[in-house]
Structure formats: C-alpha cells, structure tokens
Amino acid sequence: MNSHARLESEEQPEVTPAHADDYIAPAPRVSVQAFCETVETAEAVRSAGEDRRLAKAHVTVQMGGMTAAVEAYSKVPTPNVIILETEGRNDILEGLDQLATVCDAGTRVVVIGGVHDVAPYRELVRRGVNDYVIGPVDTLDVVRSICSLFSASEAVAVGRMIAVVGAKGGVGASTVAHNVAWAIARDLALDSVVIDLDLAFGTAGLDYNQDPLQGIANAVFSPDRLDTSFVERLLAKCTDHLSLLAAPASLDRVYDLGAEAFDSIFDTMRMTTPCIVLDVPHQWSGWTKRALVGADDILIVAEPDLANLRNTKNMLTVLKAARPNDRPPVYCLNQTRMPKRPEIDARGFTKTIETAPIATIPFDSRLFGTAANNGQMIAELAARHRTTQTFLQIAQRLTGRGEIKRRRSLLSPVLKMLRAK
C-alpha cells in the first residue's frame, strides 16, 4: 500500500487517561517496537514489557523518536505495534506522513505526546493513529495502551481469570473456589467456568454432582485440536450461568506437565467466557506458578495455624513481586473456631502479614459435610446462612461487582402491598 493507506485503520484513536480502568486484558503474541525521545518513557516501556499481561508480546525499545522509526523501517518490515514518542520539536503530522511510506499494512500505531500536542487530533485520526497517550507515562499506561489495541479493536470478549489456591493441603481451597464460582454465576449472573486443575485428585465434579466423560485432560493432551468449539464440547453444564471443565481424577497416567501446558486452554476460555475460576492444587511447580501469576485476581485460602501463616506470607510476597502492576493477591481464613483446636486468629495473621483477610469462614462440619456428600453448594442447602453471604462477598470482591441480581418472587407485589398497609 502507498501513502497514508499504510497507517489507515477502521479503529478510531483514543486519548488514554492514566488509570482509566482497573482491569486490563492480556495482549496476544505480538511484536512491539518503541521509539522514544526521553529516558523516562523508554524505562516505562521496558518495564511494561515485563508485565504479565505482555508476557506473550516481544517488546523492544530504541531512542530517536519519529526520525529513528522512519529510518529503521525504510530497511526492515514493521512490527504489529509501533510506539512513537514526540516532544513537539518536530511536526508530528509530517513525521507520520513519512512513516506511512514505509509502514506495512495492519500495523497499529500508538503516539505518546504532550498535552499541547493534542491539537491535531482529527489529523491523527485521518492518518490512522490507533491511540494517543498524554505523557509523561508510567508502566501501567503503556500496558493499558498496548492491550486495549487488541481487546477492544477485535471485539473479542476477554474474560477475567480468578485463581484460588490453598496455603496448605487440605484447607478447603477447592470448596471455597467452587462455592465462590457458584455465587458469581447465580447471584452476580455472570457466565462462568470452573477449571479443576488437580487432574489426579480434583473434586469439582463431585461438588457439583457432575460426572462428565471429558474434561481438562482432553484439552491438555490434545493441544492441536484446541479451539472454542472443541473446548465448549468438553464443558459440563452445572447451571444456566455456570459450567465445569472437570479433572479426570484418575491415576491411569502421571501428569507431569510443562510450565505452559495450560496456556492455550486459558487463552481459548478467555475468548468466550466472562469469568474463569481456576481451582489450583496446592503445589509449587512451573505451571501452577504460571497460572497464579497470569491470573487477574488471586485468592489464597488458609487455616488459622502457623504453617498456613508462614505459607500465606511467602506466597503473597512472591506473587506481589511477580505482579507489580496488578491488584495484590488476597487471602481468607477457612475452618476457623474449630472446637478444642488452638488457633492464630485474624488479628495474628494481620499483624504478621500486614494485610487483613478479606473473609473468615467458620468451621461447620455438619453443613459442609452434608454439602460435600450430597454434591451440593452451601447456598443450595442454606440460602440464608451467614457462610452463603460470605461466599457472595468474596465473589463481589474478586469480580469487582457490588450489585446483586435479585430473584423476583411471584408473591413480591402482594407482599409489598401488605407491608404498605
């Protein structure tokens, strides 16, 4: 293509305000090259390249701004995304005209400029600039700008991924994960999928009273067949809004998985499902760490004892460091106030970890035991129980949704009239 056509696009550029949205969808496997004029912007782009949402992107940084970009692409093909910084010393429109003569079709362009450079906004639109970011920028500004080029422009619904993991084995993390997912689907009316990642001993099928013939193992061991249609066939329908990608819970084979074993599955699920809840087994391997770091929100479930306190603190420290631009992981205390058992209470956890638990779930052997044996959720057994409300509060916290979709009873109008009298 010639002239301006190489930069033209159907998308309209947007002036990106800092921290406009709390949620940023991950970017696909793309190449990004930045041409900066200031050291501060160059450092922000380099830091963005290390963010988990750009884990699949290949980000490189060069100095020289628009002039260096035009010179570079006169000899080599252009990448998927070009980031250009301009300080207003040169005519930005003239520079874009020159870039258009060497830019390949399909390349997306992001311009970083000052407040006073926004004047030719309409001209930037005409030249197909996809995004204009007002400097100075920080790491999150760059991450948001790159990711929004793909999550918005391609009209792909990118789901939020929530990972739930136990600080220690046997703390009830799976039970919490399954009940929270139930609340997300039933009370928040958000289409959700639970993925049971404990292939050998997973209990999601039992908890939801499902016995699917296929599940997560079929996807893991058939990576060449993965697409949305194939994954949809593997899902077991639990409710109108909740589906399950079950674990085989079989010992017929050994599940020695590589660090990237679940990447394609997660990517495929994100394309079709608004909310994915990962039931992560208590182990520390390449793939479990990758699943936790790659999640949008993390919930650690702990019991009130010393080993859980130590493990929770260690996990929070590692995961915070690995996800510096995300909301920090949160934790809850489960099976508290067990009779005759010495415990470290919530204040003790808060003092050591310097963060309070988002919820405390009391021990109730009869309630949880009955639910487990019947293949039911706590909300099905005791809709008004305090624990049911706790799971709903956790669901609201992890999804960022405070409003609950209430069921309207057929008797509601009558009851309302009686109350009025």
N, C-alpha and C positions, 0 to 999 in steps of 0.2 A: 504494500500500500504506500501511497505517497502523501506528502504534505501532512496536514493536520489529521488526516484519517487514521494515522497510526496511533494517535492518542485518544481518538474518539471512543466513547462508550455510552451505553444506554443508561448507566447509573449517573446520578447527579452527585457532585461532591458535597460534603457536609463540613461545616466548620465545627470541629470537635472540641467541646468544652472539657476541661480537666475533670476526671472522676464523674462522668455523666451517668454511669450505670455501674452497679455493684457487680453484675455478672458479665463475664466476657467469655464467649465461646472459643474453644481452641481453633487454631488455624490448621488447614490441611498441609500436606507435604509440598511446600512451595519454596522458591528461591527469592530472597530479598536482598537487594543491594542498596546501601545508603551512601549518599554523597553529602557530607556535612561541611559546614563552614566554621563551626565552633567546636572546641574540645568537649564542652558540656553536653552538646547534643550527641556527639559521637559516643560518649560514655553511656548516655541514656539508651542509645540503640544497641550497643554491645550488651548492656545489662538486660535489655528486653530479649535479646537472643538466647539468654539463659533461662528465661521464664518457662515454666512447664507448659503454658499454652502455645508456645512457639517451639516445642520440643521437636516437632517434625520439620519445621522450617529451617532453611540454611541461610543464616544472616551474615552478611559481610559489610564492613564499614570502610569507606575511603574519605579522604578530605578533598576539598576543592569545589564543592557545590555543583552548580549547574554546568559550569565550564568543564569541569573534570568529567561529568557524566556524558556530555556531548562528545568529548574527545574519546572516551572509553568505548562508547557504543558505535562509533564510526568503524570500529575494527572487529567487535565481537557482538554476538546476539544479546538481546536484552532479557532480563530475568522476568519472573512472574510479577514482581513488585519492585518499583523504584521509589526510594525516598529521597527527596531533594530539599535541602535547606537553603533558604535565601535570606540574606540580611538586608535586602533592599538596595545594595550598592549598584546592582545591575538591573536592567529591565527584565523582569520575570517573564513577561509575555514574549519578548524576543528570544529569551532562552528556551522557552517551551516550543516556539516555532522551530528553532534549530534542532531540538531534541526530536521533534516529530519526524524529521527527515531521516533519522537513524533508528527510530523505535519500532520494534516488532508489534504486529497485531496482537491484541489480548493482554498486553502489559498494563498493569494498574499503576497509577502514579499518585503518590502522596507528597504534598508540598508542606514544608514547615516554614512558616514566616512570622513576621511580627504583626502587631495589631494594625499598624499603619499600612500593611501590605494587602489588607482585605479589600481595598477599594476596587481592584479589577476583578471582583468575584465572578461577575457574569462572564467576563472574558475567560476566566479559568474554567467555567462550566462549558463554554463553547469549545475549548481545547481538550475537553475530556478528562480533566483532573478529577480523580475519584474522591480525594479527601484533602481538606486544608486544615492543618493543625496550627493553632496560635502558640508560638514559643514564648518563653522557654518551656521545654517539655521535660517530663520525667519518664522513668521506665514504664509506668503504667499507661501513660499517654500513648507511647509508641506501640505497646502491646495491643491496646484497645483499637488503635487506628488500623493496624495490620489485620487483626482478627475480624473486625467489622467489615472489611472488604469482601470477605467470603461468607460469613454467617448471614449477612443482610442481602448482599447483591445476588446471591444464587438462590435465595428464597428457600434455604434448607433449614428445617426446624432442628436446632441443635439442642439436645436435651441436657438437663442438669444432672450430674452424676454425684451421688452421695455414697460414701463408703462408711460402713460400720464394722468395727473390729474390736476384739476383746483385748484388754491389757494382759490377760492371763487366760489360759484354757479353762473352760467350764464356768465362766462368769455370766453366761446368759446373753452374750452379744447377739447370737442368731435370733433368739426370742425377741430381743429389743428391735433388731433390724426388721423382722417380719411384721411386728405389731405397728411400728412406725410407718412402714410402707403401706399397711392396711389403712392407717389414718390418713396418709397422703392421698390415697386413691378414693376412700369412702367419704371422708369429711371435707377434704380440700378439692375433691372432684378433679384430680389431676391424673391423667393417664400415666400409669407407672408400670415398671417391670422390675421384679426382684431377680437378681442373678446370684445363684448359690455357687460360690467359688470353691467350696470344700468338696471337691469331686469324689473323694473317698468316703467321707462321713457326713455329708450335708443333710440337714434336717428340714429344709424348706418344704420339700414335698410332703413330709409328714405333718408339718404345722399347718399347711393349707389343705390337707386331706386330698392331695393330688398324687397320681401315680402315672406320670407321663412316660411313654415309651422312649421319647427322645428328649434331649436337653443340651446343656452346656458342652458335654463331651463331644457330641456330634459336630458342634461348631468348632471346637478346639482342634479336633483331628481331621477336619475337612476344610482347611483354610482356602483351598482353591474354589470351593463352592459358595463361599460367603457372599451373600447379597441380602438385601432387605427381605426378599421373598422367601429365601431359604431360612433365615432366622425367624420369620413370622411363623413358619411351619413347625418350628421347634418349641414355640411358646405354649404353655398350658394356661388356659383362661381360668382365673380364680373368681373375679367379679367383672362387672362391666368396665371398670377402670383399672383393674389390676391383673397382670399376667406374670407368669413364672418361667424362668429359664432354669430348670431344675438340674441338680447334680445327680449323677448316676448312683451314688452311694454304693458303689460296687468295688470289690477288691480283686477283680479279674485281671487288672493290669496295674502297673505302677505309674503314677502321674508325676514324672519328672519333667517339669515344664520350663521352657526358657523364659527370660525376662519379658519378652514381647509376645508371649503366647496369646494373650487376650486383647491385644491392641486392635486387631481388625474387628473383633466382636464388639468392643466398646464403640468404635467408630461407626459401625453399622447401626447399633442401637441408638446412638445419639441422633442419627438422621431421621428417626421415625418416632421416638418416644420422648415426651417432655421431661420425664423424671425416671432415672435409673438408680435403684438402690442395690449396692454391692454388699453381699454378706461375705466378708473377708475372713478366712480362718486365721486362728492365732498361730502364725509362724512368721519368720523373718527371712524371706528369700527375695531373689531378684524380682519376681513377678508380683509378689504381694506388696513390696515397697513401691514398685512402679504403679500399681493400681491405686495405692493410697495417695501418692504424690500427684497422680494425674486426676484425682477426683476434685470436684468443685468444693465439696464440703466433707469434713471427716468427723465422725463421732467415735470416740473411744469409750468402751463400756468397762467399768471396773467394779470390783467388790471392795468393801472397806477394810483391807488388810495391808500389811507392809509391802508384800511383793507387788500387789497391784499399784500401790502408791509409787514405788520405785519405777515400775514399768511404764506407768502413765506419764510420769515426769520425763523419762527418757524418750518415749515416743513423741510427746509434744515438742520436746527440744529439737529432735531430728527433723520432724515434719515441718515445723515452723521455719527452720533453716532452709529446707528444700523448696519451700513455697513462700518466699519473702514478700510477694506481691498479692497474696491471697488472704482471705479471712483465715485467722488462725484456727487450728483444729479445736474441737470442744470435747468435753467428756461428761459422762453421767455416772452416778453411783447406783449399782443394782444390788438387789437382795440385802438391803440394809435392815437393821434391827432384828436380826435373826436371834431367837431366844438362846440365852446362855453362851453366846459367842462374843468374845472381846472384839471390839471394832475400833477403827480410826474413823471418827465422824467427819462430816463435810468440812467443819472448821479446820480439822487437822490436814485434810487434803488441800484446802485453800491456802493455808499458811505455808505449806511446803512447795506447792506448785505455783502459788501466787496467782491462781485463777480459780474461781468458784465453779463447781459443777453446774451444768445447765438444768439438771434434774436429779432427784433422788427417788428411787423406786423401792418401796419396802418389800421385804420378804413375805410371801404369802404362798405357802406350799399347796394349800387346797385349791386356790384359784388357778395358779399357773400349772399345777399338776393335772387338774381336770382339763384345762385347755389343751395341754400337750397330748394327753391320752385321747381326746376327742377330735384332734385335728382342727381346733378352732382358735380364733383370736380372742384376746381378753374382751374386746368390745362386743363380741358375739355373745359371750357369757354374761357379762355385766356391763351394760352400756353406760350406766351412771356411776360406775366405780371410779374412785379417785385415780387409780392407775390408768384407766382408759383416758382420762383427761390429761394425765402426764404424757402419755404417748402422743396425744394430739398436740400438746405444747411443744414437744420435741420436733414433731413434724413441721409445725409452723416455723420454728426456729431454723431448721435446716433448709426449708424451701423459701423462707422469707415471705411467706404468705400468712397474714394475720387474720384474714376474713374466712369464716367457715360457711360453707354452703349448707344451710339447714334444710332438713326434710320438712315439707309442709304436710301436716296431717289433714285428713278429710274433716276432722272434727274441729280444726283450728278456728274457723269462723264462728261456730257455735260457742266454743269455749270463750272466745273473745267477747261475744255478746253477753255471756253470763257474767264475766268479770266486770264488764261495764256497768251491769246492773248492781 
